[in-house]
Amino acid sequence: MASAAEQMAANISLSQFAKASDLKKRLWFTLGALIVFRLLSHVPLPGLDPRALQTLFDTTKGGVLDFFNTFSGGALTRMSLIALGVMPYITASIVIQLATSLSPTLAAIKKEGESGRKKLNQYTRYGTVLLTAIQGYFIAVGLESWGASAGLEAVIVDPYLFRVTTVISLIGGTMFLMWLGEQITSRGIGNGVSLIIMAGIVSQLPTALANVFESGRTGSLSPILIIGVLILVVGMVAFIVFMERAQRRVLIQYPKRQTARGHMQADKSHLPLKINTANVIPPIFASSLLLMPLTISQFAGKRIAGESMWGDFIIAVNQYLQHGTPLYMALYAGGIIFFCFFYTAVVFNPEETADNLKRYGGFIPGIRPGKTTADYLDYVLTRITVLGAAYLTFICLVPEFLFAQAKIPFYLGGTSLLIVVNVTIDTVTQIQSHLLAHQYGDLIKKAKLKGGMRR
């Protein structure tokens, strides 16, 4: 059965949209913030030769840097101020959430309410600065030796000055993006960080499609393969939408109550449990955890000759953890499955839900209230999370494996497509909620006016 927001969305007209002034302000703010993000992706780091840099990145196409570049919206190949995007912030958030589950001290801070949330957010910001500084340093060092080994001078200033300016510039760019995402969440529409990631992915779509069609024109790819890829993408979008809307509805019964006519009537409701409760968080978390060490090893490997144990280790990491290798796929799948269960446990607490049902007199037919209800909800949630984890793993890995085998120059893999579809669904849902709230507000005003006229 469609929700009230979905029923109203089917009847949305331009006149209703035009009257929602607050929604229009939020949309314009979100659009302006995303434009600022795209402009920043074209502001290069100081001390670099852009032509030499482009030549260097052309030699590494198809590797992990392309995957990272897709998430940053092309900012990495241009080495802009926001080359690292919001990935250090996401990685820091993962570390803090894991630490909150393991540390009693941080768990106590989390239970303090708003003040505790602010403290944890501050710790996340400190972690973001630290991770960005580490990645920025290795990128600067890697760029210096990378150009020298290829016979190009990518860095055209003093190396030590370049390291300092690179670290400071990347920290400033990442922290600004983090702040911009928070502003979009509070003053715009949708989740700010997710929208920034989606904007970066979507900005790469024209280039990716142009590469595919150019390969078809030159004969590198057969027309049948290109048509098959397009059909696969459309089918994946339909499958993602279907799975994101899928729910397991748990019947909730309430005690019989006397109606206005004197009849005894029992109320029934449903507790909707999404098949994919964790949404798009597991792929983002898993990819960010993999991309951080891979980015460091990729750039650090440019200056290591392999004459030491540490050098051999870095070269081995670059070789076996390349994007599309079996070990990379296995670690990525393991990360997705782990974060599916972890994040589901974070956002849904069976004990708390069972206590709320008991407090308001609700119960699941055939299940005793209290701990038995909590155990039953945990039983159901665990089993549907298995389906959700399998679905996310399939969507994220299978298309990338097929693209890698077919040598398709198309970097909108399953992870990117999943992020785009999920963020679009979430944003449209929030727009519907704002329109529904605006419509209810108009109805209340009309009711008050009619009531005043009758008096």
C-alpha positions in Angstrom: 0.0 0.0 0.0 1.4 3.4 -1.0 2.1 5.9 1.8 0.5 9.3 2.0 3.6 11.0 0.6 3.6 8.6 -2.4 -0.1 9.1 -3.1 0.4 12.9 -3.0 3.5 12.6 -5.2 1.4 11.1 -7.9 -0.7 14.2 -8.0 2.1 16.8 -7.7 1.6 19.8 -9.9 3.8 22.8 -10.7 1.4 25.1 -8.9 1.8 23.1 -5.6 5.6 23.2 -6.1 5.6 27.0 -6.8 3.7 27.7 -3.5 6.3 25.8 -1.3 8.6 28.8 -0.8 10.7 27.1 1.9 11.2 24.1 -0.3 12.4 26.3 -3.2 14.9 28.0 -0.9 16.3 24.7 0.2 16.6 23.4 -3.4 18.3 26.6 -4.6 20.7 26.4 -1.6 21.5 22.7 -2.4 22.1 23.5 -6.1 24.3 26.5 -5.2 26.4 24.4 -2.8 26.9 21.6 -5.4 28.0 24.2 -7.9 30.6 25.5 -5.4 31.8 21.9 -5.0 32.2 21.5 -8.8 34.0 24.8 -9.1 36.4 23.8 -6.3 37.3 20.6 -8.2 38.9 22.7 -10.9 41.1 24.7 -8.5 44.6 23.0 -8.7 47.1 22.6 -5.9 49.9 25.2 -6.0 53.3 24.2 -7.4 52.1 21.6 -10.1 52.4 21.5 -13.8 48.9 20.5 -15.1 50.1 19.1 -18.4 52.8 16.9 -16.9 50.2 15.8 -14.3 47.7 14.8 -17.0 50.4 12.8 -18.8 51.2 10.9 -15.6 47.6 10.0 -14.8 47.1 8.8 -18.4 49.7 6.1 -17.7 47.6 4.7 -14.8 44.2 4.4 -16.3 42.2 1.4 -15.2 43.7 1.2 -11.7 42.5 2.2 -8.3 43.1 5.9 -9.0 40.4 5.8 -11.6 38.0 4.4 -9.0 39.0 7.1 -6.5 38.8 9.7 -9.2 35.1 8.8 -9.9 34.2 9.4 -6.3 36.0 12.7 -6.2 34.3 13.9 -9.5 37.6 14.1 -11.4 39.3 16.2 -8.7 42.1 13.7 -8.2 43.4 13.7 -11.8 43.4 17.5 -11.7 45.0 17.5 -8.2 42.6 20.1 -7.0 42.1 21.4 -3.5 39.4 18.8 -2.9 41.3 15.9 -4.5 40.6 13.7 -1.5 36.9 14.6 -1.4 35.0 13.6 1.7 36.6 10.1 2.0 38.8 11.1 5.0 35.7 12.4 6.8 33.8 9.1 6.1 36.8 7.0 7.2 37.0 9.1 10.5 33.3 8.6 11.0 33.7 4.8 10.6 36.5 4.8 13.2 34.5 6.8 15.7 31.4 4.6 15.3 33.4 1.5 15.7 35.2 3.0 18.8 31.8 4.0 20.2 30.7 0.3 20.0 33.9 -1.0 21.6 34.8 1.8 24.2 32.5 2.2 27.3 33.8 5.8 27.6 32.7 6.8 24.1 29.4 4.8 24.5 28.7 6.9 27.6 29.4 10.1 25.7 27.0 8.9 23.0 24.2 8.5 25.6 24.5 12.1 26.7 22.2 13.3 23.9 22.9 16.4 21.9 26.0 17.3 23.9 27.4 13.8 23.4 26.7 14.0 19.7 28.6 17.3 19.4 31.6 15.8 21.2 31.7 12.8 18.9 31.4 15.1 15.9 34.4 17.0 17.2 36.4 13.8 17.5 35.4 13.0 13.9 36.7 16.3 12.7 40.0 15.8 14.5 40.3 12.4 12.9 39.5 13.9 9.5 42.3 16.4 9.8 44.8 13.7 10.9 43.8 11.3 8.0 43.9 14.1 5.4 47.3 15.2 6.6 48.7 11.6 6.3 47.2 11.1 2.8 48.2 14.5 1.7 51.8 14.0 2.7 52.1 10.7 0.8 50.4 12.2 -2.2 52.9 15.1 -2.2 55.9 12.8 -1.8 54.6 10.4 -4.4 54.0 13.2 -7.0 57.6 14.3 -6.6 59.2 10.9 -7.4 56.5 9.9 -9.8 57.3 12.7 -12.2 61.1 12.1 -11.8 60.8 8.4 -12.6 58.7 9.1 -15.7 61.1 11.9 -16.9 58.5 14.6 -16.2 58.6 17.5 -13.7 55.1 17.5 -12.2 56.3 19.5 -9.2 57.8 22.8 -10.2 58.6 24.3 -6.8 60.8 23.4 -3.9 59.9 19.8 -2.7 59.6 20.7 1.0 57.5 23.8 0.3 55.3 21.7 -2.0 54.7 19.1 0.8 53.7 21.8 3.3 51.4 23.6 0.9 49.8 20.4 -0.3 49.0 19.1 3.2 47.6 22.5 4.2 45.6 22.9 1.0 44.1 19.4 1.1 43.2 19.7 4.8 41.4 23.0 4.0 39.6 21.6 1.0 38.4 18.4 2.8 37.3 20.4 5.9 35.4 22.9 3.7 33.6 20.0 1.9 32.7 18.5 5.3 31.3 21.9 6.4 29.5 22.2 3.1 27.9 18.8 3.5 26.7 19.7 7.0 25.2 23.0 5.6 23.3 21.1 2.9 21.9 18.6 5.4 20.6 21.4 7.7 19.7 24.1 5.2 19.1 22.2 2.0 17.5 18.9 0.8 19.0 15.4 1.4 22.1 14.2 3.1 24.9 16.6 2.3 27.8 14.2 2.2 25.9 11.7 0.1 24.9 14.4 -2.3 28.5 15.6 -2.7 29.6 12.0 -3.5 26.7 11.6 -6.0 27.5 15.0 -7.7 31.1 13.8 -8.2 29.9 10.5 -9.7 27.3 12.1 -12.0 29.8 14.7 -13.2 31.9 11.8 -14.6 29.0 10.2 -16.5 29.3 12.3 -19.7 33.0 11.4 -20.0 32.4 7.8 -19.3 29.6 7.5 -21.9 31.7 9.4 -24.4 34.6 6.9 -23.9 32.2 4.0 -24.4 30.7 5.4 -27.6 34.1 6.4 -28.9 35.4 2.9 -28.4 32.4 1.7 -30.3 33.1 4.1 -33.2 36.7 3.0 -33.4 35.9 -0.7 -33.2 37.4 -1.3 -29.8 34.0 -2.4 -28.5 31.3 -4.2 -30.5 27.9 -2.5 -30.8 26.3 -5.6 -29.3 28.5 -5.3 -26.2 27.6 -1.6 -25.8 23.9 -2.3 -26.1 24.4 -5.1 -23.5 26.0 -2.7 -21.1 23.2 -0.2 -21.4 20.6 -3.0 -20.8 22.6 -4.1 -17.8 22.7 -0.6 -16.3 18.9 -0.2 -16.8 18.2 -3.6 -15.3 20.5 -2.8 -12.3 18.7 0.5 -11.7 15.3 -1.3 -11.7 16.6 -4.0 -9.4 18.1 -1.4 -7.0 14.8 0.5 -6.8 12.9 -2.8 -6.2 15.2 -3.9 -3.4 15.4 -0.5 -1.7 11.5 -0.5 -1.6 11.3 -4.1 -0.3 10.1 -4.5 3.3 9.3 -7.2 5.8 6.2 -6.0 7.6 5.8 -7.3 11.1 2.2 -7.3 12.3 1.6 -5.3 15.5 -1.6 -5.8 17.4 -3.0 -3.4 20.0 -5.6 -4.1 22.7 -9.3 -3.7 21.9 -10.6 -0.2 22.5 -14.1 1.1 22.7 -15.2 3.3 19.8 -17.5 6.2 19.7 -20.5 3.9 18.9 -19.7 1.6 21.8 -18.1 -1.2 19.8 -14.9 -2.9 20.9 -12.3 -2.7 18.1 -8.7 -3.9 18.0 -6.2 -1.8 16.2 -3.6 -3.3 13.9 -0.5 -1.8 12.5 2.8 -2.9 10.8 6.4 -2.5 11.8 8.2 -2.1 8.4 11.7 -3.6 8.3 13.7 -2.7 5.2 15.5 -5.5 3.5 18.5 -3.1 3.2 18.3 -1.3 6.5 21.9 0.0 6.2 21.0 1.8 2.8 24.1 2.9 0.9 26.4 3.2 3.9 28.2 -0.3 3.7 29.6 0.3 0.1 30.7 3.8 1.0 32.4 2.7 4.3 34.0 -0.4 2.7 35.3 1.6 -0.3 36.6 4.4 1.8 38.5 2.0 4.1 40.1 0.3 1.1 40.8 3.6 -0.8 42.7 5.2 2.0 45.6 2.7 2.3 45.5 2.1 -1.5 45.9 5.8 -2.2 48.9 6.0 0.2 50.5 2.8 -1.2 49.8 3.9 -4.8 51.7 7.2 -4.4 54.3 5.9 -2.0 55.1 3.1 -4.5 56.2 5.6 -7.1 59.4 6.3 -5.1 60.1 2.9 -3.8 62.5 0.7 -5.8 61.7 -2.6 -4.0 65.3 -2.9 -2.5 64.0 -3.4 1.0 61.4 -5.4 2.9 59.2 -2.3 3.2 59.6 -1.5 -0.5 58.7 -5.1 -1.5 55.6 -4.9 0.8 54.4 -1.6 -0.8 54.9 -3.0 -4.3 53.0 -6.2 -3.4 50.1 -4.1 -2.0 49.9 -2.2 -5.2 50.0 -5.4 -7.3 47.5 -7.6 -5.4 45.1 -4.9 -4.3 44.6 -3.2 -7.6 41.0 -2.4 -8.5 39.3 -5.6 -9.9 41.8 -8.1 -8.5 40.5 -11.2 -6.6 41.9 -10.0 -3.3 40.5 -6.6 -3.7 37.1 -8.0 -4.5 37.2 -10.4 -1.5 38.1 -7.6 0.9 35.5 -5.3 -0.6 32.8 -8.0 -0.3 33.9 -8.7 3.3 33.7 -5.0 4.2 30.2 -4.6 2.7 28.9 -7.6 4.6 30.5 -6.5 7.9 29.2 -2.9 7.6 25.7 -4.2 6.6 25.3 -6.0 10.0 27.2 -3.4 11.9 25.3 -0.3 10.7 22.0 -2.2 10.9 22.8 -2.9 14.6 23.5 0.8 15.1 20.3 2.2 13.5 17.9 -0.4 14.8 17.7 -1.5 18.4 15.4 -4.5 19.0 15.3 -4.0 22.8 14.4 -0.4 22.5 11.7 -1.2 19.9 10.3 -4.0 22.1 10.2 -1.7 25.1 8.3 1.0 23.1 5.7 -1.5 21.9 5.2 -2.8 25.5 4.8 0.7 26.8 2.0 1.5 24.4 0.3 -1.8 24.7 1.4 -3.2 21.3 2.4 -6.8 20.8 3.2 -9.2 18.0 0.6 -12.0 17.8 2.0 -15.2 19.2 5.0 -13.5 20.8 5.2 -12.4 24.4 6.0 -8.7 25.1 9.4 -7.7 26.4 12.6 -9.8 25.8 10.8 -12.4 23.7 9.7 -9.7 21.3 13.2 -8.3 21.2 14.6 -11.7 20.4 12.0 -12.2 17.7 12.8 -8.8 16.0 16.5 -9.6 16.2 15.8 -13.0 14.6 13.8 -11.4 11.7 16.2 -8.5 11.2 19.3 -10.8 11.1 17.7 -12.9 8.3 16.6 -10.1 6.2 20.0 -8.4 6.6 21.6 -11.5 5.1 19.5 -10.8 2.0 20.4 -7.1 2.1 24.1 -7.9 2.4 23.9 -10.4 -0.5 22.1 -7.9 -2.6 24.6 -5.1 -1.9 27.5 -7.4 -2.6 26.0 -8.6 -5.9 25.3 -5.0 -7.1 28.7 -3.7 -6.1 30.9 -6.6 -7.3 29.3 -8.4 -10.3 29.1 -5.4 -12.7 32.7 -4.3 -11.9 33.9 -7.9 -12.5 32.0 -8.0 -15.9 33.3 -4.5 -16.9 36.9 -5.5 -15.9 36.7 -8.7 -18.0 35.3 -7.0 -21.0 37.8 -4.1 -20.8 35.1 -1.5 -20.9 36.3 2.1 -20.3 33.2 2.8 -18.1 33.8 3.5 -14.5 30.2 3.8 -13.2 30.4 0.5 -11.5 27.8 -1.1 -9.2 28.9 0.9 -6.2 28.6 4.3 -8.0 25.2 3.3 -9.5 24.0 2.2 -6.1 25.0 5.5 -4.5 23.3 7.6 -7.3 20.0 5.7 -7.2 19.9 5.6 -3.3 20.7 9.3 -2.9 18.2 10.2 -5.6 15.4 8.1 -3.9 16.3 9.7 -0.5 16.3 13.2 -1.9 13.0 12.7 -3.8 11.4 11.3 -0.6 12.5 14.4 1.4 11.0 16.7 -1.3 7.8 14.7 -1.1 7.8 15.1 2.7 8.3 18.9 2.4 5.4 19.1 -0.1 3.2 17.0 2.1 4.0 19.2 5.1 3.2 22.3 3.0 -0.1 20.8 1.9 -1.1 20.0 5.5 -0.1 23.5 6.5 -2.5 25.0 3.9 -5.3 22.7 5.1 -4.8 23.8 8.7 -4.9 27.5 7.6 -8.1 27.0 5.6 -9.7 25.2 8.6 -8.8 28.1 10.9 -10.2 30.6 8.5 -13.5 28.7 8.1 -13.7 28.3 11.9 -13.2 32.1 12.3 -15.9 32.9 9.7 -18.5 30.7 11.4 -17.9 32.6 14.7 
